[in-house]
């Protein structure tokens, strides 16, 4: 696995965890409503839920939220550490690929690095063509 695949996997894992965190946060809010209003949000009517069961449900949801937040923080730390190392890259192709992974356009990269946009594009197309030829030969 190369650095690009590893970074992309980390970013994708982080996004999945963040989606899961949003869902668990919604459950915590719903459990909070059940405890304090006695209403189940999906039913729209009053439903008696024993306080101990409501509190257990709420505490379980809060515990899950804390776990997922810790995991999001851990994976985000890994992502930031990878980005810190990626910013030290040398070699024009690696630097360009790193900047592209940050979501920058060729024009933004060219301005930042002091090259023309066409030079950046040509460099990457040559790099891509060379790697494609190596793959075909093997």
N, C-alpha and C positions, 0 to 999 in steps of 0.2 A: 504494500500500500504506500503510495507516495503522499507527500505533505498536503497536496490539494484534496485528495480523497479523504484523508484524515480530518482536515479542517472542515470540509463539507459535511462529513458524518457528525462531527461535533456540533456544528450549527443546526443541522436537522434534529439531532437529539435534543438540543436546547429548545427548539421551537415546539417539539412534541411535549416536552415537560412543561413548557409555559401554557400550552393549551390545556393540559391536564390540571395545572394549577388554577386556571380560570374556572374549570368545571368544579373543582373541589371548593373553591371560594364561593361559588354559587350555592353549593350544598350547605356551607357554613351559614350563609345568609338565610337560606331557607330554614335551617334548624333554629336559628335565632328567632325568626318570625314565629315558628311553631311554639317555642317556649314562652315568648312574651305576649303573643296575641291569641294563641289557641287556634289559629287558622292554618290550615294546610294550603299553601299558595295555589296549588293546582285545583283545589276543590271550590274555593271561593266561599265556603261556609264554615261555621264553627264546628270543630271536631275536638272532643275531649281526648287529650293525650296526657297520661300520667306524667307528673313533673319529673319523676326519676327517669322515666324512659326518654323524655325530651332532653334532659340534661345529658344522659348517656349518649344519645344520638349527636348532640351538639359537641360534646367532648371528643367523640370519635372523629367527627368531621374536622375539628380543630387540630387534633393530633395528626391526621392525614395531611392537612394543609401545612403544618410545620415540617413534616417529613419531606413533602414535595418542594417546599421553599428551600430547604437545606440542599436538596438535590439540584435544584435550579441554580443556586448559588455556587455549588461545586462545579457543575458543568460550565457555567458562565466564567468561573475562574480559570478553567482549563482553556476555554476559548480565548480569553484575554491574554493568557500566557502564550498561547500559540501565536496570536497576533503580535505580541511583543517580539517574539523570535522572527516572525515573518518580516517585520519592519527592519530587521538587520540584514536581510537578504542582499546579496550582491549578484551581479549578472542581470543585464537588462530584462531578459525574458522572465526570470523569477520575480523581479520587482513589478513588472507590468502585470503578470498573472496575479500577484498579491493585491495590487491596486484594483484589478478587475473584480476580484473576489470581495473587495470592500464596496463594490457597486459603482465604482467610478467609470466614467466614459473614457474613450481614447483621448478625446479632446482635453478633459480634465487632467488626465495623466500626462499628456504632452506639456501642458502649461506648468504643471507641478515639477516635471523633470527637466524642462528646458529643451525639449525636442519638438519637432513638428509632428502634427497628428499623423501625417502620411508616413513619417519615419517609424513611428510606433506601430502603425498598422502593418507596414511592410515587414518590420522585424518579426512581428507575431505570425504573419502569414508564412514567412520563410521557416520559422521554428515549427509551425504546424505541419507544413509540407515535408520538412525533414523528418519529423517524428512519424508521419504517415508512411513515408517511404521505408523507414526502418521496420515498421510493423508489417508491411507487405512483404519485405524481404525475408522476414523470419517465419 
